[in-house]
Amino acid sequence: MGAHCGALDHNNNFWAGFSTRHFPALQSTISKYDGADWTFIPKNGDGTSGKISSIAIDKNNNVWVTTGGYLGMYNGSTWTFYGPGGFDNFTALTIDKQDNKWFIDDSEGIQKFNAGTFTQYTKQNSSLPGNFVRAIKADSLGNIWLGIDEVGLVKFDGINSLIYTTENSGISGEL
């Protein structure tokens, strides 16, 4: 059994999502470690499938996860899930300074979730230079940093994309 992803909340509790073949029931739980004890929190038979692939904590200390084609929020007592059906596999998750949830949508670019609404950003409908996003992280200025296959490092502000290359930045060609 191993932790597949994790995040620290505002109370310094560590939240983990497990990935294991030997204990498949744990693939649909998150676990909280408070420094002394572990608490396992199942998804309560909500019908979602897939392992917890990413965890992030919002401004209100809610725990957000990506699992299969769903985005889930645990508020300390109950789960709420968003995004049934036609989505691919949600993976890495980050939360920006406006509390928007940004996550990778498998090979379909990225998605932003705000106030119950999903907005998808792809190469076809935005300035993103590619759809195969492998890494995502929000910075303190509101930018979303992306690692995109066959493109490299990209800074995205929700409208404009800037690709960082060896020619326009100090990035080494040795990466």
N, C-alpha and C positions, 0 to 999 in steps of 0.2 A: 504494500500500500504506500502511495506517495502523494504528497500535496502537488497538485497540478498548477495551482495559482494561489495568490494570497494578497491580503491588504491589511494595513493597520487602520483602526478607526480612531476617532478623536479621544477615546478613553484609553488608548494604547492596547486594546484587545487585538489579537491577531485572528483574522478570518481566513480560512483555507477551503479550497475546493479540491476534492480528492479524485484521483484517477487510478483505478485499480481493476485488474481483471479478476482478482480473487474475492473481492467483496463488491459485486456490482451494485448493491443497494446504496453504498456510499458514494457512487458516482452522481447521485442526484441529491446530495446533501451539501450544506456548508457546515463548517465547524468553527467554533469560537474558542480561542485559548485566552484566558484572562490572566495568565501568569502562574496559575496554580492548577486549574482544571480545564478540561475540554468539554464543550457542550456540542452535541451533534444535532443539527436542525434539518429535518427532512423537508422536501418540497410539498409534502402533504397530499400526495396523489392528485395533483392538479392536471395531469394529462400531458405535461410537457415531457419531452424526452431528451436524452443526451446528458453528457457529463457537464459539470460546471467548468467552463473554459476560461473565465475571467471574472475577477472581483474588483470592485471599486467602491469607495465610500463618498457619499454626497455631503453637502454642507450641513444637513440635518442629522448626520450620522446614520442614515439609512444605508443598508448594504445592497448594492446592485450587482447582478451577475448576468453573464451570458450563458445560455444553455440551449444547445440545438438551435432552433429558429426562434428563440424567445429571449426577451429581456425581462429579468425578474427583479423585484425590489422586496427586500425583507426589512420591515420597520421595527423589528425587535419582538414582534408578536405574531404578525401575519405576513403572508406572501401576496404580492400582486404581480401578475404576468401580463406582458404586452407582446403583440406581434405574432399571432397565430398564422399558420398556413404558408403562403407563397414565398416566404423568405428563405434564403439559403441557410448556411450555418453561421450564426453569429460567433465571433471569436473575441479577440482582444477588445477591452473596454477602457475608456478614459472619461473623466468628467472635467469640463472646463470651468472657468471662473464664474460663468453665468449659471452653472449647475446643469448645463446641457450634457446629455450622455451621448458620447460618440463611440462607435464600435465598427469593427471590420465585418463586412457582410460577405464572407468567403471570397469568391472571385468576382463579386459585383460591387467593388468600390467600398465606400463607407456609408454609414447611416448616422443621422443625428436624431435623438429623441428629446422632445421638449413638450411639456404640457399635453401629453397624450398623442402627439403627432410625430410620425416618422418622416424624415426627409432623406432621400437617398441621393448620394453624390457619386457619379460615375464619370468615366472619360467621355461618355456620350452626352451628358447633360450639364457638365460643369468644367472648370478649368483643370480638374485632376488629369495628370498625364498618363494614368494607367489605372486598371481595375484590380490588379493583383496586389493588394495591400497586405503586408506581412507584419507591420508594427505600427502602433498608434500611441501618441502621448500628447496631452494638452499641456501648454506652458502657462505661466502666470500672466502673460499678456493677451491670452485668448486665442493664440495660434494653435493649430493642430499639426503636429509633426508626424510624418508618415514615412515608412520604409516601403517602397514599391518596387516589385520585381522588374528588372530590366530598365529601371529609371533611376533609382537611388533614393537619396534623402530629399523629401519635399516638405515645405512649410505651406500650410493651407489656412487661410483666414476665413473660410466660409464662402469666399467669392474668388479670390486670386490664389494661384499656386506659384511658388518659387522653387525651382529645382536647383539643388546644390550639387555642383560638379567639381572636378579637379580644376576646371578652367575658371570658374567664377567664385571660388571660395578657397579656404585653406585646407580642404579635405584632401588627404593623401590618396593617391591611386592605389595604395597598398591595403586599403580596407577590405 
